[in-house]
Amino acid sequence: MKSLVAMVALSLLAATAHAGNLRIGAGRAVITPAEPMWMAGYASRAEPSSGKLHDLWTKALVFDDGSGVLAAIVTTDLIGISARVAAATAARAESELGIPRERLMITASHTHSGPVARDNLIGMYALDEEQERRIDAFTAALPEHILDALQQAVDTLAPGTLGWGIGHTDFAKNRREYTPNGVINRFNPIGPVDHDVPVLAARNKDGGLVALLFGYACHNTVLSGQELCGDYAGFAQLHLEEAFPGTTALYVEGCGGDQNPLPRRSVALAQLYGDMLGRAVRDVVAGEMTAVDGPITAAYEEIPLPLSPAPSRAELEAQLQDANIYKQRLAKALLKTLDEKGALAETYPYPVQVWRFGSGLQMTALGGEAVADYALRIKTEFPAERQFVIAYANDVCSYIPSLRVLREGGYEGCDSMVYYGFHGPWAAPVETDILACVRHLAGKRAPIDLSNAEATAAHRPLLIAHRGGAVGESTPACSEAAIAAAAIAGYDLVELDLRESKDGEPIVFHDKALAPAVDAVGSVADHTALELAALRFAGTSEPILHFEQAAARCKQEGLGIMLDIKAGQSDDFFRRVIGVLERFELKPASCCINGAPEIREHLAGHVMLTHRDGEAEGGRTFWFGQASQLTADHAKALQAEGILVIPAINTFRYDSATHAEDARNDAERLLDAGVDGFQIDSVYGDYFAQQK
């Protein structure tokens, strides 16, 4: 483990090494078809395109972070990019420009007013031979167009800076309405939405805008006519390029699989939503943006995403007679696959990509039509203010439902799979597998499972931050800033003191009296959770935390929780505590130091409890107590019984004049004894930094 000071110093050194080294370039190429083509997205269309409202583009933003390897984001005004097109493009980008696969992100705006391209939604359309030929030719030319845009961006690389911010606009509406007969495609006012407008602004060394990369989580489906168009996203790009002459505006689609622009179906509305989105971006640019620097850390993986069990040959043959023409087409294609390969696929190679810019911005790119739950979940598990979540990237293979949407069914959960050529819906682990890959690629360590002896041994000595985190002048005890600082400093768990508010809510606060930590009278028990949320720790902007807020931050940072629950709590209080731990999947990574029978009774089976001699325990327990009172022989005897040994080294346990020396002596003695970890005050962090 590195101490907070050491980690900050290393971060500053890394930033210095890359500050001023960033070079940025942008390029573009027209991809508007030269002849009428079948348009993508709607099965109801009966004829090819007839003209255009504006051109369609592929654009590229290239970064040189001084590492010697370029990174590039590609955008396209298309309904999707297939795995085949992405692979062909990536191969050429690496061989011709030296951009490795993990540092090339290829995205689609998902406009439903663009041409059909292989192999996206190809089962939706009834195409004649001429349209098949035009689609094949258009698809074959796409890598060349993308390479043209990339080459322009490389040729224009010049020193520059990046700024990051998040805006807001609200024309996206959840489209999964609940009815007695199931989910239908109609406005759902209570469904989840993501109205963030992430913006990455690239400027030259003189401060002039070079490019604006921005996104929004909403289907690009205002229009359904026969004129080629980028839909609202195309109009938003035009809006920004008119507002900032010489700037390249690049749009990426967020997790909008279950979001529609409502109302819709007119050019005027498409222009209106484009202007709304453009203004949201301009508001961000006009405000104070957060500086973003290198190095760029990139990771890419294709995971075997499991599908539901495949139908039998007999079931497929029966589907050839189905009244639904799309099911007939799919059955015919699947029978051909069965004849050629002997079996249908059980999994699909699903792409996940994560970029991190220095220690700040994280950019996550998911394949397919991911629903809003994914972005909301990522912004819960990682600091929301640093997340740029993109979908429709690297392979638009199908809708990607969350487990909730999968269980609810409907178009996004099941019915759309026929158009994408899959035999059935995804299997239940879809969300779990994707998010596990995101965490892995982001280098995020999951909270340690305290019941797993191998896991705790691998991280020995476990370090637990006393008083809610790494405490300092700007990081008061039990604050979110202290939790974040503990994660940076490399702690494994934080101790959270919980008290019950007047209305029965679990609040993170150490002392019985609010003052002097907070400029307020009374105690936590004298105020409601809402009243407490309005209070700030003295001299800071840090609010008093509800346990749910603290647990969410711990989950984001990969920290476990040591609970210190103050006496006199209600049954509802404990139900809420347990509910929070369940919601953030933190029960295996949590323990409780309290020995009171009523507390142990409520928490038994939910978190790890302290060891009690002569008590029958239902699982692994831990010893917790003052380090000075623990002998090496006792520690080894406890460990021989499978008991986790966690002594506490706190300033209040020692004489103030000799605490540093006494604490060090205890730590050295018990480290030699091989104890499993320590709960420590932040003042001892530098010493323990050398032991991790």
N, C-alpha and C positions, 0 to 999 in steps of 0.2 A: 504493500500500500504506500502511496505517496501522500505526504501531508498536504493540507490545503495550500500552504504557502508554496511548497514545491510544485504542486500541480499548476498553480497560477503562473509561477515562473516559467515552467515548461511551455505553457500556452502562449505566454508573451514571446518567448524565444521562437516558437513555431510561427506566430503571426509576423514577427519581425523578419523571419527568413523568407516569407512569401509576400509581405507588404511591398507593393510597388512592382512585384514580378508578374502580376496578373496581366495577361493580354487577352483581348476580346475581339471577335470578328463576327459579322453577320452576312448572310447571303440568301438568295431566293431564286426560284425558277417557276415559271408558269406551267401548270399541269392541266389547264383547260383543254378538253378534247377538241380536235380540229373538225370533227364530224359528229353528227348526232349519235348519241349513245344511250343505252338503257340506263336509267337512273336508279340509284341504290336506296334501299330502306323501306320501300312500301310495295307490298305484293299487289296492290290494287292498280298500279300503273299499267297502262295498256299500250304505250308507245314510247319511242325514244325521246330524248331531250329536244327542245326547240329553242335554241338561243341561250343567252346568259344574262343574268342581272349584273354580275361582275366576274372577274377572273378567279380561278382557283389557283392556289399556290402551294408549293412546298418551300419551307424556309428553314434556315439552320442558324444556330447560335453556337459558336465554338469558343472554348476556353483553353488558354495555355496558362497553367498555374505555376510554371517554372520547374515542374517535375521532369520535363522532357517528353511527356506523353499528353496528347491533346484529349479533350473531352468535348462532346457535341450533343446538342438536343436538336432533333428534327421534328418539325410540325408539318402536317399535311391536311389540306381541305378535302378529306375523304371520309367515308363512313367507317373505314377501318383499314388497318394494315395486317395482312396475313403473315403467318409464321414463315411461309416460303419467301415472300417479298422481303421481310425483315432480315432473313438469313442471307439472301443474295446481296442485299444492300450492305449488311454488316461485313460480309466477306470482302467486298470491294473497298469499303471504307478502311478496313485494316490493311489490305495489301497496297492500296494506292495512296492513302493519307496517314497510315500508321495509327489509326484510332482503334484501339482494341474493343472487343464486343462489350465489355462491362462499362466502357466509357462512351458508348453510343446509345442514346435514348431516342427511339422512333415512335412518334405519336400520331394520332388521328383526331380531327375535330369532331368526327361523327356527324357531319352534315348529311342530311337526307336529301340534299339537292345536288349531289355530285354523281359521278359515273360509277357504275359497277366495276369492281376490280376483283380479280381472283385472290383468294378463294373465299372471300367474305360474303356470307349469306347467299351463296350461289344457288342453294336449293329453293330460294324464294321466287325465282324468276323463270318465266317461260320464254326462252330465247331462241331465235332462229339462227341459222348458220352464220349469217352476216354479222349479227350482234355478237355471237360467240367469237368470231374472228376479231372484231373491233376490241372486245374486252381483253382477249389474249394479247393483242398488240399494245393496248394501253398499259396493261399490267407489266408486260416485258420492258416497257420504256421507263417505268417508275424508278428503278434503281439509278438509271442514268440521270434523270432529272434531280433526284436527291443528291447524287454525287456532284452535280453542277452547283447546287446550292451550297454544299459543304465546301467545295473548292473555292467558291467566292468568299466564304467566311474565313477560310484559312488564308487566302490571299490578302484579306483586309485586317488580319490580326494586328492590334496596336495596343499599347499600354492603356489600361483603363481601370475602372472601379465598379463594384457591384453594390447595389442597395436593395434592401428587402423590406417589404411591408405587406399588410393584409387589409384589404378594403371590404366593402359589403354592398350587395344589391340583392333584391328579393323577388325577382320574377320567376324563379324556379319554384315549382310546387310538387309536393309528393303526389304521385299518380296512382297509388295503390289503395283504393277505397275498399273498406271492409263492408261486406253485405252478408245477409243470411245465406246466400248461395256461394260464398267465397269471395276472393279478392278480384275486383274488376279494375280496368284502366280508367280511372276517373279521380278527380281531385280529392285528396285526403287531408283535411286541415289539421289533423293531429299526427300525421306521419312525419318521420324524421326528415330533415332537410339540412343542407350545408350551404349557407349563403356567403361563405368567405370568398373573397377575391384575392388570391395570392398574387403578388407582383414582385418580379425580379427585374430591376432596372440596371442596364449596363450603360456606363458613361465613359467618354474618352478622358484623357488626362486633363483637358480643359474644362471638364464638367458637362459637356454637351451630351445629350442622349444619343446612344448608338442603337439600342434595342430595348424593347419592353416584352418580357415573357410574362404572360398572365394566364389565369385559368378560372374556370367556374364549373360547378357540378350541376349540369342541366343538359338534357337531350337537346341536340341541335335540330329541332323539329318544328319550328314555327311554320315553315313552308312545306307544301306538298305538291307544288305545281310541276311544270315541265321545263322551267328555265334553270340552268345551272347557277349555283350560288353557294356561298359559304354559310348561308343562313345568318342568325344573329351574330355568330362568332366572326363571320366574314365582315359584317357591317361594323362590329366593334374594332376590328383591325384597321379598317378604312378610317374610322373615326379617329383613332390614335395617330395614324400616319398623316392625317390631315392636320391634327392638332400639333404634332411634332414633326415638321418636315425633315426628311432625311433619316428618320428613325424606322427601323424594322420592327413591326409589331407581330409577335408570335403567340398564337393561342393554343393552350392545351386543355383538354377536357378532364374535369375532375370525376369523382365517383358519382356520376349522375344517372346511373342505370335505371333508377326508379323515380327520376325527376323529369317533369315536362315544363316548358315555358307556357304559362296559361295567363290569359286567353291566347289563342294563336290562329294561324291560317290566313295571314295577310302580310304583304310586303311592308306595309306601314308598321305593323307590330314587330316584324323582324328588325326593321330599322330602329324602332323605339328601344327594343331590348339591347340592341347593339350600342346605342347611345348611352343607355343606363349603365351597361358594363364598362364602356369607355370612360364615362364620367367617374365611375368608382375607381378605375385605374388612375385617372388623372388626379383624383383626390389624394391617393396614396403618394404619387410622385410629388405633389405639391407640399406634402407634409414632411416630417422628419423620418427618414428611412434608416434602418439598421444596416451598418456596414457589413458586407460579406466578403470573406477573403478565402484563399486557399490554405492548405492544400486540399484538392478535391480527392476524396476517397470514394471509389466506386466498386460496387459489387453487383453481380448478375447471376441468377440461378434459374434453371427450369426444373420445377418440382413435379413429381408424378401425382397430379391431382386426381383423386379417385372418383370414378363414375358409379352410378347405381348398377346393379346386376344387369347384364345384357339379356335381351330377349332370345328365345330359342329360334331355330330355323322355322319351325312350324308357326310360331307367332309372327315372324316377319312375313311369311308367305300369306298368312291371313290378312296382314295389313295391306297387301297388294290390292285387296278388294275394298279397302276402306273408302268411305265417301269423301274423305278429306284428301285432296290431290297432293298436298304437301307430305302427308304421311305415306301416300303411295310412292312418291319420288324417293323419300328417305328409305323406305323398305327395299326398294329396288337397288339403291346404292349400297345399303348394308348387306344385302344378299350377295352382291358382287364382291364386297370385301371379304365376306365369309368364304366364298368360293376361292378367292385368291390367297387369303392368309390363314384360313382354317379357324379363325376366331375373331371376335370383335374386341376392341381395346377395352381394358379395364381401368386405364388411367390416361391422362393427357398431359403432355409436357407444358406446364403453365409457367409463364415468365414473371419473375419478380426482380425488381432492380432498385437499389438504394444508393443514392449519392449523399455524401456529407461534405459541406464546405467548411473547412476548418473545424472549429468547435461550435459552430452556429447552425446554419440552415441545414435541414435534412430534406432531401427530395426523394419521395417514394413513388415508383412507377409500377402500376399493376396492369396486367393484361386483361383484356375483355371488358365487358360492360359491368364493372363493379358498382354495386349499389351504395348509397350514402353511408350505410352502417360502417363500411370499411374506413372511410375518411374519419368519421366520428370516433371510431375505436382507436385509430392510430393517433389522433389528437388527444385521446385520453391516456394512452399508454406512453406517449412521448410528449415533451413540452409543446403545447399547441401553438405557442407563439413562434415556433421555429419549424413548422411543418408545411411543406408544399407537396400535396398529395395529388397524384396524376393517375388517371385510368386510361383505358383505350391505348395502351402502350405496348409496343413490340409484338403483339399478336392479339387482334380482336377476335378471339376464338368463340365467344358465346357471352351470354349474361353470366355474371358471377354473383350469385345470391349470398347473403349472409345466412347463417343457420336459421335465423328468425324468418327470413323471406323464403328459404327453402321449405320450412315447415308450413308456412302459410300457403304456399303454392302460387297459383296464378301465372301470369305471363313471364315475369322475371324469374320466378322460382322453378318453373317446369315447362310451360307450354311453348316457350320460344326455342327450346332446344331442337325442335324439328327443323327449323329454318337454318340452324347452324350445322346440321348433319350429325348430331349426336343421338344415340339410341334412347336416351332418357336423361333424367336430371343428374346433377352431381350428387355424390354421397355426403353423408352428414358431416364428415371432417373438413369440408371445404374451407370454412372460415378459419378453423383452428390451424390447419396446415399452412394457409397463406400467411396468417399473422405470425406464426412461428418462424416462417422463412424471413419475414420482414425484420423481426427481432434479431435473428441470426445475422442477416446481412448488415444490419445497422451496428453490429458489434455489441448489442445490448445483452448484458447478463441478466438472466432471470433471477428473481429472489431465490435464495438458497432454501431448499427443502430441509428443515431442521430434523425431520424424522429419518432422513437418509444418512446413515453413518458415513458412507463413502463421500457424499457431497460435502458434509461438514468437515471431514478429515482433509479433503482436497483444498479447503479454504482456511485451514488452521494457520494462525489463530484468527477466529472470527472476531471482528471488531464492532462493537455496538456503541453508538453515540448516545451518551447520557443527555438528558434534558432536551430531547427532540432534535438533535442534529449537531453540526459543527457550530458552536455558539461563539459569537463575536459581537463587536460594536454594532455592525449593520445586520447581524443575523441573530436576533433575539431567540432565547430558548422557546422551543415549541412553535416556531414559525416556519412557514414554507421556505423562506430563504435559508434557514438552518438545515432543513432537510436536503435542499438542493446542494448546499455546501458540503454536507456529509457525503453525498454521492460523489462529488468532485474529489473529495479527499480520500475516497476509497473505502469508506465504511461498508459493512455488510448489512447491518440492521440499525434502526434508530429506536430509542426508547421513547414512547409517547405516553405522557400522563393524561389520563382521561377523567373528566368530571362531568356531572350531569347538569344540564341547564334547567331552568325553571320549567320548561315544557318537555323535559325528558330526553333531550338530545345529547349525544356524546360529544363533548368539546375538549379540544387539546389545550390544556393549561396546567401549569405545575402548582402554583400556590393557591391556597384557599381564598385569600383576598386578591382582588384584581390589582389594586395599587401595591407597590409602585410600578410594577411592570406595565400597567395600563393606567392612563389618567381617568379613572372611574371609581365609583364607590361600590361597596358591597362585594359579593362573590359571584362566581359563575352561576351558582344555584339561585341567585336573586334576579337573573336576567334570562330572557328567552334567547334562543339560538339566533334569531334575526337581530335582536338588540346587540348581542355579542359580536356578530359579524360586522357591525358598523364601527366597532372599536379598533384602535391601532396601538401596537406596542409603542411605548414612549420613544420619541425621537426617530421613528421610522414610519414607513407607509405599509408595514406588514400587518395584516388583519389577524384577529384571533381565528383559529381554524376549527371548523367542524371536522369530526373524525373522518368523514367521507372525503373531504378535501385533502387531508393529510395522507390518507390511504391511497388516493388517486396519484398523488405525487410520488409516494413510495413505489407504487407499481410502475410509474413512468421511469423512475430512476433505478429500478432493479433492487430495491431495498426491502429487507424483511422488517418486522415490527416486534419490539418487546413492549408489551403492555404493562403499565403501572396504573391500575384502576383504583381510584380513591374510594373510601368506604361509603356505604349508605346509598347504593344504587337500586333502581327499580327493575322489575322484570322487563318492562318495555325498553329500558336503557340497554340491557344485555341483548335483547332481540335485535336492536338496531346495530349494536357493535358487531354481532355475528353476521348480520345481513351485509354490512359493509365489507367485512373480510371475505364473505362468499362472492360478492359482486366483483371484487377485484382479484379474486383467486389468490388470496394471501393467507388463507388458513394454514397451509403447510409451512409457510415461512414466518409464522407468528408464534410467540410464546408469551406467558404472563408470569410476572414475578410475585404476584400476591398470593399469600397463603391462607387468607380468610376462607372458611368452609363455604360460605354462600357464593363467593366469587368462583371458587374452584368447581362448585356444583353447576353453575351456569355455563362455564367455559369448557368443562370436560368433554373431550371428543371433538373439540373445535380448534383448540390451539395446544401447544406443548405447555405442560404445567411443571412447576418445581417439584423436585423429589422430596418425598416425606418418608422417613424410616418407618417400616411396618405397614405402609399403606399399599394396598393392591392397586396397581396402575394399569390403565388400558392401553398404554403406548409408551414411547420413549419419553423420558423426563430429563430435566436438567437441574444441576445444583447451582444455586445462586447465593452468594454471600460476600462478606468482606474478604478481600484478598489476604490481609494480614492474619486472618484466622484459619486459613486453609493450609494444611501441610502437604508436602509432596506425596507422602504415603497415602493420605486420605484421598487426594485427587486421583492417584492411580487406582486405588481400590474402587472408587466410584466409576471410573472409566471401564474397569474390568467387568462391571455389571451393566455396561452399555449406557451409562448415564452421562449426558453432556455436562461438562464442567465449565462454568462461566463465572469466575470471580469478578468482583467490582473494584475498580481503582478510581475513587472519587476524592476530590480535595477535602470534602467535609469529613472524611473518615480519618484524616491525618492531622497532626499538629501543623498549624499554619506556617511555623518557622522552618519546619524540616520536611514538608510534604513532598517536595520534588525528589529528594534523596530517598525517602521512605518508599514512595511509590515505585521508584526505579528498582529498589532492592526487591520489593515484592514481585514486580513484573519479571525480573531476571530469574528469580527463584522458581516462579511458576511456569515460565517459558521452558526452563530446563526440565521441569516435571512433565511438560507436554500437555498442559491444559488446552481445552478446545477453543477458548476465546476469552475476551475481556469486555466488560462494560466500562467505558472510560470517559472522563471529562476531556473536553477539547484541548485543555492546556497540556495534556500528555500526548497529543497527536504526533508531534515531531519524533518523539522517542519510538512510538509504535510504528511509525512510517518505515523505520529501518528493519522491522521484524517481519513484515508481510512478504 
